[in-house]
Amino acid sequence: MQTISILVKGRVQGVYYRQSAKERALSLNITGTVRNLPGGDVELIATGDAAQLKDLINWCREGPPRAIVTEIKTNELPLQTFSGFLIVR
């Protein structure tokens, strides 16, 4: 298990990105959080195995239908445990 942060840039707020990311993460049995950042980006903190996280990163490159993703940045973080996958408001 590992924890990563995924920073998603582009038109990713106001297009159901957080809700869609939560649904995708839950379908992959990934735990963590997703939130909007003040500058218009979306940040995910996700804990799962390498294959699960790779699948989530690949999904984040596209996002939901109305999103326009221009850049993805990932960083490995110290292992964090979460009880589910939450949208942070």
N, C-alpha and C positions, 0 to 999 in steps of 0.2 A: 504494500500500500504506500501511496505517496500523495502529497498535497501540492497543487500547483495554483498559480494565479494566471488568469487569462484576461488580458486587456483587449477589448474589441473596439476598434475605431471605425468611424463612418457614420452613416445614417442609421443609428441603432437605438435611438430613443423615440418613443411614440409609435413603434411598429410591432409591439408585443414581443420584443426581444427577450425581456426578462422572463415572462410567462412561458414562452416557447423553450427557453434555455432550461428552465426548471423542469418542464415536462420531459425534455430530452435527457437531462441528468437523471431523473427518477427512473426513466425507462432503462437506463444503463446501470442502475444501482449505485450511482455516484452521490455522495453527500457533499454539502457545502452551502454556499450563498451566492447570490447574484444581486448586483445593485447598479443603479445609475450613478455616474460621477458628474460633478458640476460642469465639466468641460464638454459634455455631450457623449462621452464614452460609456461603455458598460464594462464592469469588472466582475469576473467569476472567481471564486475560491473553491476549488474542487478537490475532493479526496476520493481516490479509487485506485485500481491497479493500472498498470501501464496501458493495457489494451483498451480499457474503458476510457481512460483520459485521452488517448489518441483519437478514439471515436468522437468524443465530445469536442476536441479541438477541431477536427475535420468539420463537424457540424457548425461550429462557431464561424468558420470561414464563410459560410453561406447565410446562416441564420434563418429566420422566418421569411416568408415570401416578400414582404415589403421592405426588408432591410437591405442596405447597400454597405457591405463590409469592405473597407479599404485597407485595413491592416489588423494583424493579430500579433500580440506580444505575449509570450509565456515565460514564466519564471518558476523554478522549483522552490518550494517553501518548506520549513520544518513541518513534520507530520502534524496535522490537526484532525481532531475528531468532531463530527457533527452528528446530530440525531436524525437529520433528514436533509432536505434541500430547500432553503428558504429564500424568498425575495426580501431583501432589506430595503426599507423605504426611508 
